[in-house]
Every structure is written in structure tokens, then in C-alpha cells.
């Protein structure tokens, strides 16, 4: 019979779920802001997108801190399942890519103007959201493979 994997403390798992939920809420706020109408007075649209991006950026940086930190998820995971080091390295590389994407779209909307290139912002924002969704899925799969814990089912 195969031994069951070591499991992180329940408080750690709950904190992880809470952070995933907060990140998902930030992603939803950005999606709604990007999808909202951008009529002639686009400065307000740009401002709404900017606010959503600032919130998402803060939540994403917190995600990086709790996963990559010295006592974070990846450290715990590698102690339990070193065979998953390649997947951890991939997720870590994705953090850098997504940080650049976030910074790029934030730069585009840093100064709300009436002549904002809405299509360009939407394209980059949608690319960012798609990348984040796939990253969260891979992270959830990784946690499940290491600990047999489902962290992906937030409401």
C-alpha cells in the first residue's frame, strides 16, 4: 500500500484557499472592467480598468510572496514532493511573465485619457487573464498532486 502524502497544516490550506479566492475576485473585477462599454469619454473606462489592475497587481504580488517565500507553498511542496521541482520551476517562471504583462497593461492605463486605445488595452488585459487562469489551474493541479488537496473550488 502506498503511503499517503504529508499534508500541510489546515490553517495553511485555508489561507491558501482564501488567497486564491481573493485573486479570482480581482481577476473577475478586471474582466468586468475590460468588458464594460468604452464610449467617447474613455477616461472613465480607463480609470476603472486601472483600479481593477491595481487591485489585481497587489493580489498577484501577495500570491508570489506566499508561494515563493522561504516558508511558502513551493518550499513546503518541494519538501513533500521533490519530484515536482520542474512544475514548481515552471510556475515560478510564469510569475515573471505575468508580472511583466501586468506592468505593461498598467502602464497603458496609468494616465486616463479620452483617446485611450481600448482595443490594445483589452487585448493585453485578456491575454493577462488567460495566462492567470491557466497558471491557477496548473497550481491547483500541482497542490493536488503533492498533497491530494483540492484548493481550486472557491465560490
C-alpha positions as CSV (number, residue, x, y, z in Angstrom):
1,X,0.0,0.0,0.0
2,X,1.3,3.4,-1.0
3,X,1.8,5.9,1.9
4,X,-0.4,8.9,1.9
5,X,1.4,12.2,1.2
6,X,2.3,14.6,4.0
7,X,-0.3,17.3,4.3
8,X,0.2,20.9,5.2
9,X,-1.4,22.3,8.3
10,X,-5.1,23.1,7.9
11,X,-4.5,26.8,8.7
12,X,-2.0,26.9,5.8
13,X,-4.6,25.3,3.4
14,X,-7.3,27.7,4.5
15,X,-5.0,30.7,4.0
16,X,-4.1,29.3,0.5
17,X,-7.8,28.9,-0.4
18,X,-8.6,32.4,0.8
19,X,-5.7,34.0,-1.2
20,X,-6.8,32.0,-4.3
21,X,-10.4,33.4,-3.8
22,X,-9.1,36.9,-3.5
23,X,-7.0,36.6,-6.6
24,X,-10.0,35.2,-8.5
25,X,-12.2,38.1,-7.4
26,X,-9.5,40.6,-8.6
27,X,-9.4,38.7,-12.0
28,X,-13.2,39.0,-12.2
29,X,-13.1,42.7,-11.5
30,X,-10.6,43.2,-14.3
31,X,-12.7,41.1,-16.7
32,X,-15.8,43.2,-15.9
33,X,-13.8,46.5,-16.3
34,X,-12.4,45.4,-19.6
35,X,-15.8,44.3,-20.9
36,X,-17.6,47.5,-19.9
37,X,-18.5,49.9,-22.6
38,X,-15.9,52.5,-23.6
39,X,-17.8,55.3,-25.2
40,X,-16.5,58.7,-26.2
41,X,-15.5,59.6,-22.6
42,X,-13.0,56.8,-22.4
43,X,-11.1,58.3,-19.5
44,X,-13.6,56.9,-17.0
45,X,-13.3,53.4,-18.7
46,X,-9.5,53.7,-18.4
47,X,-9.7,54.7,-14.8
48,X,-12.0,51.7,-14.0
49,X,-9.6,49.3,-15.7
50,X,-6.7,51.0,-13.8
51,X,-8.3,50.5,-10.4
52,X,-9.0,46.8,-11.2
53,X,-5.4,46.3,-12.3
54,X,-4.0,47.9,-9.2
55,X,-6.1,45.5,-7.1
56,X,-5.1,42.5,-9.2
57,X,-1.4,43.6,-9.1
58,X,-1.5,43.7,-5.3
59,X,-3.2,40.3,-5.0
60,X,-0.8,38.8,-7.5
61,X,2.2,40.1,-5.7
62,X,0.8,38.6,-2.5
63,X,0.3,35.3,-4.4
64,X,4.0,35.4,-5.4
65,X,5.0,36.1,-1.8
66,X,3.0,33.2,-0.3
67,X,4.1,30.7,-3.0
68,X,7.8,31.6,-3.5
69,X,8.6,32.8,0.1
70,X,11.1,30.9,2.2
71,X,8.2,29.4,4.2
72,X,5.8,29.5,1.3
73,X,3.8,26.9,-0.6
74,X,6.6,25.9,-3.0
75,X,9.1,25.3,-0.2
76,X,6.6,23.1,1.6
77,X,5.7,21.3,-1.7
78,X,9.3,20.6,-2.6
79,X,9.9,19.2,0.9
80,X,7.0,16.8,0.4
81,X,7.3,16.0,-3.3
82,X,10.8,16.9,-4.7
83,X,9.8,15.1,-7.9
84,X,7.6,18.1,-8.7
85,X,10.5,20.6,-8.9
86,X,10.1,21.0,-12.6
87,X,6.5,22.1,-12.2
88,X,7.4,24.5,-9.4
89,X,10.1,26.0,-11.6
90,X,7.6,26.5,-14.4
91,X,5.1,28.2,-12.1
92,X,7.9,30.4,-10.8
93,X,8.9,31.4,-14.4
94,X,5.2,32.2,-15.1
95,X,5.2,34.6,-12.2
96,X,7.8,36.7,-14.0
97,X,5.9,36.6,-17.3
98,X,2.6,37.6,-15.6
99,X,4.3,40.4,-13.7
100,X,5.6,41.9,-16.9
101,X,2.2,41.6,-18.5
102,X,0.6,43.3,-15.5
103,X,3.2,46.1,-15.6
104,X,2.6,46.5,-19.4
105,X,-1.1,46.9,-19.2
106,X,-0.8,49.1,-16.0
107,X,1.5,51.3,-18.0
108,X,-1.0,51.6,-20.8
109,X,-3.8,52.8,-18.4
110,X,-1.6,54.8,-16.0
111,X,-2.9,58.1,-17.4
112,X,-6.6,58.1,-18.2
113,X,-7.2,59.9,-21.5
114,X,-10.2,60.4,-23.8
115,X,-8.3,58.8,-26.7
116,X,-7.2,55.6,-25.0
117,X,-6.5,52.7,-27.4
118,X,-9.3,50.5,-25.9
119,X,-8.7,47.5,-28.2
120,X,-5.0,47.4,-27.3
121,X,-5.7,47.5,-23.5
122,X,-8.4,44.9,-23.9
123,X,-6.2,42.6,-25.9
124,X,-3.3,42.8,-23.4
125,X,-5.7,42.5,-20.4
126,X,-7.4,39.5,-21.9
127,X,-4.0,37.9,-22.5
128,X,-3.1,38.5,-18.9
129,X,-6.4,37.0,-17.7
130,X,-6.0,33.9,-19.8
131,X,-2.4,33.4,-18.6
132,X,-3.6,33.8,-15.0
133,X,-6.4,31.3,-15.4
134,X,-4.0,28.7,-16.8
135,X,-1.5,29.4,-14.1
136,X,-4.1,28.9,-11.4
137,X,-5.2,25.6,-12.9
138,X,-1.6,24.3,-13.0
139,X,-1.1,25.5,-9.4
140,X,-4.2,23.7,-8.3
141,X,-3.2,20.5,-10.1
142,X,0.3,20.7,-8.5
143,X,-1.1,21.1,-5.0
144,X,-3.4,18.2,-5.6
145,X,-0.6,16.0,-6.9
146,X,1.6,16.8,-3.9
147,X,-0.9,16.8,-1.1
148,X,-4.1,15.4,-2.5
149,X,-5.9,18.6,-1.5
150,X,-8.3,20.4,-3.8
151,X,-7.7,24.2,-3.4
152,X,-9.4,25.2,-6.6
153,X,-13.1,25.1,-5.7
154,X,-13.7,28.6,-4.4
155,X,-17.1,30.2,-4.8
